[in-house]
Amino acid sequence: MSDSRKEEIDKLVKENIPHQNLTKEELQETYASLLEENFPDSKRIHFIADLGRSPELAFHFELICKRLGGRN
């Protein structure tokens, strides 16, 4: 890992940015927004983190299937 990347991670950890578990509806709204914006990197990364923390495993799987099938 590069020094700059490690410094950025350390900074985020120190800031202790709060994370929340989003509901399926909130995840769907966020995904729709990302789709409209053509999935900008920074927002996509945050969405991935939110989705990973979410108990909405079925929704996560649904998104994977849509992307693998070529649909958004």
C-alpha positions as CSV (number, residue, x, y, z in Angstrom):
1,M,0.0,0.0,0.0
2,S,1.4,3.4,-0.9
3,D,2.2,5.9,1.8
4,S,-0.3,8.4,0.5
5,R,-3.1,5.8,0.6
6,K,-2.1,4.7,4.1
7,E,-2.1,8.4,5.2
8,E,-5.6,8.8,3.8
9,I,-6.9,5.7,5.5
10,D,-5.3,6.9,8.8
11,K,-7.0,10.3,8.4
12,L,-10.4,8.7,7.9
13,V,-10.0,6.5,10.9
14,K,-8.9,9.4,13.0
15,E,-12.0,11.4,11.9
16,N,-14.1,8.5,13.0
17,I,-16.6,9.0,10.2
18,P,-19.9,7.5,11.4
19,H,-21.5,4.9,9.2
20,Q,-25.1,3.8,9.3
21,N,-27.0,0.8,8.1
22,L,-29.3,2.0,5.4
23,T,-32.7,0.5,4.7
24,K,-33.4,-1.3,1.5
25,E,-35.4,1.7,0.3
26,E,-32.5,4.1,1.1
27,L,-30.1,1.8,-0.8
28,Q,-32.5,1.7,-3.8
29,E,-32.7,5.5,-3.8
30,T,-29.0,5.8,-3.6
31,Y,-28.5,3.3,-6.4
32,A,-31.0,5.1,-8.6
33,S,-29.1,8.3,-8.0
34,L,-25.8,6.7,-8.9
35,L,-27.3,5.3,-12.0
36,E,-28.4,8.7,-13.1
37,E,-24.9,10.1,-12.4
38,N,-23.1,7.3,-14.2
39,F,-21.6,5.9,-11.0
40,P,-19.0,8.5,-9.9
41,D,-16.1,6.8,-8.1
42,S,-16.4,8.5,-4.7
43,K,-20.1,8.0,-4.4
44,R,-19.9,4.4,-5.7
45,I,-17.3,3.5,-3.1
46,H,-19.5,4.9,-0.3
47,F,-22.5,3.0,-1.7
48,I,-20.4,-0.2,-1.8
49,A,-19.4,0.3,1.8
50,D,-23.0,1.0,2.9
51,L,-24.3,-2.0,1.0
52,G,-21.6,-4.2,2.6
53,R,-22.7,-3.2,6.1
54,S,-26.4,-3.6,5.3
55,P,-28.3,-6.7,6.3
56,E,-30.0,-6.5,2.9
57,L,-28.2,-9.4,1.4
58,A,-31.0,-10.2,-1.0
59,F,-30.8,-6.7,-2.4
60,H,-27.0,-7.0,-2.7
61,F,-27.4,-10.2,-4.7
62,E,-30.1,-8.6,-6.9
63,L,-27.8,-5.8,-7.9
64,I,-25.0,-8.3,-8.7
65,C,-27.3,-10.3,-10.9
66,K,-28.5,-7.1,-12.7
67,R,-24.9,-6.0,-13.4
68,L,-23.8,-9.5,-14.6
69,G,-26.9,-9.6,-16.8
70,G,-25.9,-6.4,-18.4
71,R,-28.7,-4.3,-17.0
72,N,-28.3,-1.5,-14.5
